[in-house]
Amino acid sequence: MREILTQHSGLAWALLVSLFVFTVFFFLLLHRRRWRRSSALPQAGIAAPCRPSAATPAVKLDGAALLVAVQEAETRGEEARLPGLYLSLAQCRVEAGETADAEELLRKSIRGAAGAELKDTHARARLALGDLAHRNGDLTTACEHWQIARALFHELKQTRDHEAAEGRMLRNGCPTDWVLTDF
C-alpha cells in the first residue's frame, strides 16, 4: 500500500484536498439555511410584542425590531425575505389600530410573495387583507381575497388552512364557485 501511495502521492493529496473541500462546502451549505432562518427574525428586545405569525408561532415579535429588519432586508435586496417580514409587520400594525399602514404592508407582502412564489405567505396576506376589507364593510373585496387564499391553500395541499378559508367564506355568504378574472 505504501508503494502505491509513494508512486501516486500527487493523486493521494488531490483526493485528500478534494475530500476536505467537499466537507467544508457541505458544512457551509447545511448551516447556511440555519443562518438564514435565524437572521430572518430580528433579535432586538421586545418592546411592543405582536402576535406571532403562523410561520413562527413560538417567537414574539416587536414592531420596532420588525421595522428595522424590513429596512435591512430592503437595503440588502433580500426579496425572498421581505414578504414574510411585511406580513409580520402588518400584523403589528393591525393590533396597533393602524389599518391603512397594515393594508399597504399586506399589499407589499402579496406582490413580493407572488413574485418569489411564496404561496403560503401570499395566502396568509390575502386572508389578512380580506379580514381588513370585511372590517371596513367591503364584503366583495373580502370574498375575493379569501377565495384567492383558499385556492392557494388548496394548491399547497394545506387542508386545514383551506377549510378555514372556505369556512370564513361560507360564514360571510361569499360565493365559493367564483372564477376570478383580471384581479
C-alpha positions in Angstrom: 0.0 0.0 0.0 2.9 2.3 0.8 4.4 1.7 -2.6 1.2 2.7 -4.3 0.9 5.9 -2.2 4.5 6.7 -2.8 4.1 6.3 -6.5 0.9 8.3 -6.6 1.4 10.8 -3.8 0.0 13.6 -6.0 -3.2 11.7 -6.6 -3.5 10.9 -2.8 -3.0 14.6 -2.0 -5.5 15.7 -4.6 -8.0 13.2 -3.2 -7.4 14.4 0.4 -7.8 18.0 -0.6 -11.0 17.2 -2.6 -12.4 15.5 0.4 -11.6 18.4 2.6 -13.1 21.0 0.2 -16.2 18.8 -0.1 -16.6 18.6 3.7 -16.2 22.4 4.1 -18.7 23.0 1.3 -21.2 20.6 2.7 -20.9 22.2 6.2 -21.4 25.7 4.8 -24.4 24.6 2.7 -26.0 22.8 5.6 -25.5 25.7 8.1 -26.4 28.4 5.6 -30.0 27.5 5.9 -29.9 27.8 9.7 -28.2 31.2 9.5 -30.8 32.4 7.1 -33.6 31.3 9.4 -32.0 32.8 12.4 -31.4 36.1 10.6 -34.9 36.2 9.2 -36.2 37.4 12.6 -34.9 40.4 14.5 -33.1 39.7 17.7 -33.8 43.0 19.4 -35.6 43.2 22.7 -39.4 43.0 22.9 -40.8 46.5 23.5 -44.3 46.1 22.0 -45.0 42.5 21.3 -47.1 41.4 18.4 -48.9 38.2 17.9 -46.5 35.8 16.1 -47.1 34.9 12.5 -48.2 31.3 11.6 -44.7 30.7 10.3 -43.1 31.5 13.7 -45.6 30.5 16.4 -43.2 30.5 19.3 -41.5 33.8 18.7 -42.9 37.1 19.9 -42.0 40.0 17.7 -42.0 43.7 18.3 -42.9 46.3 15.7 -39.8 48.4 16.0 -37.5 45.4 15.5 -39.6 44.3 12.6 -39.3 47.7 11.0 -35.5 47.6 11.4 -35.5 44.1 9.8 -37.6 45.3 6.9 -35.3 48.2 6.3 -32.3 46.0 6.4 -33.8 43.5 4.0 -34.9 46.2 1.6 -31.4 47.7 1.7 -29.8 44.3 1.0 -32.3 43.4 -1.7 -33.4 40.3 0.1 -36.6 39.8 -2.0 -37.4 36.4 -0.6 -37.3 37.6 3.0 -39.4 40.7 2.6 -42.9 39.2 2.1 -42.8 37.4 5.4 -41.5 40.5 7.2 -44.1 42.7 5.6 -46.8 40.2 6.8 -45.5 40.2 10.3 -45.2 44.0 10.5 -48.7 44.3 9.1 -50.0 42.1 11.9 -48.4 44.5 14.4 -50.0 47.5 12.6 -53.4 45.9 12.8 -53.0 45.3 16.5 -52.0 48.9 16.9 -55.1 50.0 15.0 -53.0 51.3 12.1 -55.1 49.6 9.4 -54.1 51.9 6.5 -50.4 51.1 7.1 -51.3 47.4 7.6 -53.2 47.3 4.3 -50.2 48.8 2.4 -47.8 46.3 4.0 -50.1 43.4 3.2 -50.2 44.5 -0.5 -46.4 44.7 -0.5 -46.4 41.2 1.0 -48.7 39.9 -1.7 -46.7 41.4 -4.5 -43.4 40.1 -3.1 -44.8 36.7 -2.3 -46.3 36.3 -5.7 -43.1 37.3 -7.4 -41.0 35.0 -5.2 -43.6 32.2 -5.4 -44.1 32.1 -1.7 -47.6 30.8 -1.9 -48.1 30.3 1.9 -47.1 33.8 2.7 -49.2 35.1 -0.2 -52.3 33.2 1.0 -51.9 34.4 4.6 -51.5 38.0 3.5 -54.7 37.6 1.3 -56.6 36.3 4.3 -55.5 39.2 6.5 -56.3 41.8 3.7 -59.7 40.1 3.3 -60.3 40.4 7.0 -59.5 44.2 6.9 -61.8 44.7 3.9 -64.5 42.8 5.8 -64.0 45.1 8.9 -64.3 48.1 6.6 -67.6 46.8 5.3 -66.3 45.7 1.8 -67.6 42.1 1.6 -66.9 41.8 -2.1 -63.2 42.6 -1.8 -63.0 40.4 1.3 -64.5 37.5 -0.5 -62.1 38.0 -3.4 -59.1 37.9 -1.2 -60.4 34.9 0.8 -61.1 33.0 -2.3 -57.6 33.5 -3.7 -56.2 32.4 -0.3 -58.4 29.4 -0.4 -57.2 28.5 -3.8 -53.5 28.9 -2.8 -54.0 26.7 0.3 -55.7 24.1 -2.0 -52.8 24.2 -4.3 -50.3 23.8 -1.4 -52.4 20.9 -0.1 -52.8 22.6 3.3 -56.2 21.1 4.1 -56.7 22.8 7.5 -55.9 26.3 6.1 -58.1 25.6 3.0 -61.0 24.6 5.1 -60.6 27.6 7.4 -60.6 29.9 4.5 -63.6 28.2 3.0 -65.4 28.3 6.4 -64.7 32.1 6.6 -66.2 32.5 3.1 -69.3 30.4 3.9 -69.9 32.3 7.3 -69.9 35.6 5.4 -72.0 34.5 2.5 -69.3 34.6 -0.1 -69.8 32.6 -3.3 -67.5 29.6 -3.3 -67.6 28.9 -7.0 -66.3 32.2 -8.4 -63.9 32.3 -11.2 -61.8 35.4 -10.8 -60.5 37.3 -13.8 -58.4 40.4 -14.1 -57.7 40.5 -10.3 
